[in-house]
Amino acid sequence: MISLTQKARGVLQIFRPELPTAAGVCVLLGQVLALGVVPALPVLGLGFACGFLLSGSALITNDYFDLEVDRINAPQRPLPAGILTPTEVMTLGLITALLGLAAAAAFGPLALGLSLIIWLLGFLYNWRLKAAGLWGNLIVALSVGITFVLGGIMVGLPWSPTVWTFALIALVFDLAEEIAGDAMDAEGDRQRGSRSLALLYGRTTALRISGALFGMVVLLTLLPWGTLGLAYRIPILLMDLLIVFFVIRLLRSQTPTEGRDAMRGLYISGSLGLLAFLIGSLLAA
């Protein structure tokens, strides 16, 4: 018998809150970068909720469709471990999606339409396109990068060059993470006939490509250097140093567990760097 405490822990584990938090922060940064000032608190709150919930929904439905693969790759996950049922997981995924879309609707039809596209891309990827290799990786990366553009749309400025620069940074970062993730999940991916770079060209080659993309992220973060002040430069410099550190650990990893630990460090580094920049912008406002 699974207790309510175990269920709650399972929901938290399947939600992976640091990743939806990063998505919510990206939407907020899109708003701030587009306006050049901090928008009103309700705009910030609804924007964060939209990014957080849509990202959370994608992660939850990912576990639903990955059940058989996770029995091999991650049997400790709540679904293969029997802590949550498939019905509970899919219900949770749909509820979070509807709440995220409701938050987007507050900003008008364009924000709602783009949010729906983001959610559909994530759902289709989880359902059918995960075995598509690099094309699937690109779809996920695109849906992550476009969260900055969504933030710009929410404040009526979708074509801000700074917003699109950050969208590109997020896209390349997530593409690197997706390729590295496939390298960690190679055994399970082989069972479903995936065409991931790791299976086509080997784990080492896939990790080197991922490392090169993370290096490109560091270079791209230098583009806004002259237009944004210390509130940007200090946290982003620290973020870049952490990215280099965890990329070295990723390239040296010998097991999927070591690789996933390095990837988690990369995600947390990116999230904290952007969050620190956002907080600095809020305090300077």
C-alpha positions in Angstrom: 0.0 0.0 0.0 1.5 3.3 -1.1 1.0 6.1 1.5 0.0 9.7 0.7 3.5 10.8 1.8 5.1 8.5 -0.8 2.6 9.8 -3.4 3.5 13.4 -2.6 7.2 12.6 -2.9 6.5 10.8 -6.2 4.7 13.8 -7.6 7.6 16.1 -6.5 10.1 13.7 -8.1 8.2 13.4 -11.4 7.8 17.1 -11.5 11.5 17.8 -11.2 10.8 21.4 -9.9 14.3 22.8 -10.9 13.5 22.3 -14.6 10.1 24.0 -14.7 11.5 26.8 -12.5 14.1 27.4 -15.1 11.4 27.6 -17.8 9.4 30.1 -15.7 12.6 32.2 -15.2 13.2 32.2 -19.0 9.7 33.6 -19.5 10.3 36.3 -16.9 13.6 37.2 -18.5 11.9 37.5 -21.8 9.6 40.0 -20.3 12.3 42.0 -18.6 14.7 42.0 -21.6 12.0 43.1 -24.0 10.8 46.0 -21.8 14.1 47.0 -20.4 12.4 47.5 -17.1 10.6 45.2 -14.7 6.9 44.7 -15.5 4.1 44.7 -13.0 3.9 41.9 -10.4 0.8 40.3 -11.9 2.5 40.1 -15.3 5.6 38.5 -13.7 3.5 36.0 -11.7 1.3 34.9 -14.6 4.3 34.7 -16.9 6.3 32.5 -14.5 3.2 30.3 -13.8 2.8 29.8 -17.6 6.4 28.7 -18.2 6.5 26.6 -15.0 3.3 24.7 -15.6 3.8 24.0 -19.3 7.3 22.7 -18.6 6.1 20.7 -15.7 3.4 19.1 -17.9 6.0 18.1 -20.5 8.2 16.5 -17.9 5.2 14.6 -16.4 3.9 13.3 -19.7 7.5 12.3 -20.6 7.5 9.9 -17.7 4.1 8.5 -18.8 5.4 7.7 -22.4 8.8 6.6 -21.1 7.5 3.9 -18.7 8.9 0.9 -20.5 12.2 2.6 -21.2 12.5 3.8 -17.6 12.0 0.2 -16.4 15.5 -0.2 -17.9 17.1 3.2 -17.5 15.6 4.5 -14.3 13.5 1.8 -12.4 13.6 3.9 -9.3 11.4 6.6 -10.9 7.9 6.9 -9.4 6.0 5.3 -12.3 8.1 2.2 -12.9 8.5 1.8 -9.1 4.7 1.7 -8.8 4.5 4.8 -6.5 2.3 6.6 -9.1 -0.1 4.9 -11.6 -0.1 5.8 -15.3 -3.6 7.3 -14.9 -2.5 9.5 -12.0 0.6 10.7 -14.0 -1.4 11.6 -17.2 -4.1 13.3 -15.2 -1.5 15.4 -13.4 0.1 16.2 -16.7 -3.2 17.4 -18.3 -4.1 19.5 -15.2 -0.8 21.3 -15.2 -1.1 21.9 -19.0 -4.6 23.5 -18.7 -3.5 25.7 -15.8 -0.4 26.9 -17.8 -2.6 27.6 -20.9 -5.0 29.5 -18.7 -2.2 31.7 -17.4 -1.1 32.3 -21.0 -4.7 33.3 -22.0 -4.5 36.3 -19.7 -2.0 37.8 -22.2 -4.2 37.4 -25.3 -4.6 35.1 -28.2 -1.0 35.3 -29.5 0.5 34.3 -26.2 -2.1 31.5 -25.8 -1.4 30.3 -29.4 2.4 30.1 -28.9 1.9 28.4 -25.5 -0.3 25.8 -27.1 2.3 25.2 -29.8 5.0 24.8 -27.1 2.9 22.3 -25.2 2.0 20.4 -28.4 5.6 20.1 -29.4 6.5 18.7 -26.0 3.6 16.3 -26.1 4.3 15.1 -29.7 8.0 14.7 -28.8 7.1 12.5 -25.8 4.6 10.5 -27.7 6.1 9.9 -31.1 9.3 11.9 -31.8 11.7 10.9 -29.0 13.3 8.2 -31.2 13.9 10.7 -34.0 17.4 11.5 -32.8 18.8 14.9 -33.6 15.5 16.1 -35.0 13.7 15.3 -31.8 16.5 17.0 -29.8 16.0 20.1 -32.0 12.2 20.2 -31.3 12.8 20.1 -27.6 15.5 22.8 -27.8 13.2 25.0 -29.9 10.4 24.7 -27.4 12.8 25.8 -24.6 14.3 28.7 -26.5 11.0 30.1 -27.5 10.0 30.7 -23.9 12.0 33.9 -24.1 10.0 35.0 -27.1 6.8 34.1 -25.2 7.9 36.5 -22.5 8.4 39.2 -25.1 4.9 38.5 -26.5 3.4 38.8 -23.0 4.6 42.5 -22.8 3.8 43.3 -26.4 7.4 43.3 -27.7 8.1 39.9 -29.5 10.9 41.1 -31.8 13.4 42.5 -29.3 16.9 41.5 -30.5 18.1 40.9 -26.9 15.1 38.5 -26.4 16.0 36.5 -29.5 19.7 36.4 -28.4 18.7 34.8 -25.1 16.3 32.5 -27.0 19.2 31.3 -29.1 21.4 30.8 -25.9 18.6 28.7 -24.3 18.1 26.7 -27.5 21.8 25.7 -27.8 22.0 25.0 -24.1 19.0 22.6 -24.2 20.2 21.0 -27.5 23.5 20.2 -25.8 21.7 18.8 -22.8 19.4 16.7 -24.9 22.3 15.1 -26.8 24.1 14.4 -23.5 20.9 12.9 -22.1 20.6 10.5 -25.0 24.1 9.4 -24.3 23.1 8.5 -20.7 20.0 6.7 -21.9 21.5 4.7 -24.7 20.6 1.3 -23.4 16.9 2.1 -23.0 16.8 4.1 -26.3 18.2 1.1 -28.2 15.1 -0.9 -27.1 12.8 1.5 -28.9 15.0 1.9 -32.1 16.1 5.4 -31.4 18.4 7.2 -33.9 20.2 9.3 -31.3 23.7 10.5 -32.0 25.0 8.3 -29.2 23.6 5.2 -30.8 24.6 6.2 -34.4 28.1 7.5 -33.6 28.9 6.3 -30.1 28.7 7.8 -26.6 32.1 9.6 -26.7 31.3 11.4 -30.0 27.8 12.4 -28.7 29.3 13.8 -25.5 32.0 15.7 -27.5 29.3 17.3 -29.6 27.3 18.2 -26.5 30.5 19.7 -24.9 31.1 21.8 -28.1 27.6 23.1 -27.9 27.9 24.1 -24.3 31.1 25.9 -25.3 29.0 27.8 -27.9 26.6 28.7 -25.1 29.5 30.4 -23.2 30.5 32.3 -26.3 26.9 33.4 -27.0 26.5 34.8 -23.4 29.2 37.3 -24.4 27.0 38.9 -27.1 24.9 41.1 -24.7 28.0 42.0 -22.7 28.2 45.6 -24.0 24.4 46.3 -23.7 23.7 44.9 -20.2 25.4 46.0 -17.0 26.9 44.3 -14.0 23.6 42.8 -13.0 24.2 40.6 -16.1 28.0 40.3 -16.3 28.7 39.0 -12.8 26.1 36.2 -12.6 26.6 35.1 -16.2 30.4 35.0 -15.7 29.9 32.7 -12.7 27.5 30.7 -14.7 29.9 30.3 -17.5 32.7 29.1 -15.2 30.3 26.5 -13.7 29.3 25.3 -17.1 33.0 24.8 -18.0 33.5 22.9 -14.8 30.5 20.6 -15.3 31.2 20.0 -19.0 34.6 18.7 -18.0 32.9 16.4 -15.5 30.4 15.3 -18.2 33.2 14.5 -20.7 35.1 12.5 -18.1 32.0 10.6 -16.8 32.3 6.8 -17.1 28.8 5.8 -16.1 25.3 7.1 -16.7 25.0 8.1 -13.1 28.1 10.2 -13.2 26.9 11.8 -16.5 23.5 12.6 -15.1 25.1 14.2 -12.0 27.1 16.4 -14.3 24.1 17.3 -16.4 22.1 18.2 -13.3 25.0 20.5 -12.3 24.8 22.1 -15.8 21.1 22.7 -15.5 21.3 24.1 -12.0 24.2 26.3 -13.1 22.3 27.7 -16.0 19.1 28.2 -13.9 20.9 29.9 -11.1 22.9 32.2 -13.4 19.7 33.4 -15.1 17.8 33.6 -11.8 20.6 35.8 -10.4 20.5 38.0 -13.4 16.7 38.3 -13.0 17.0 39.1 -9.3 19.7 41.7 -10.0 17.4 43.3 -12.6 14.5 43.4 -10.2 16.6 45.0 -7.4 18.0 47.6 -9.8 14.5 48.6 -11.0 
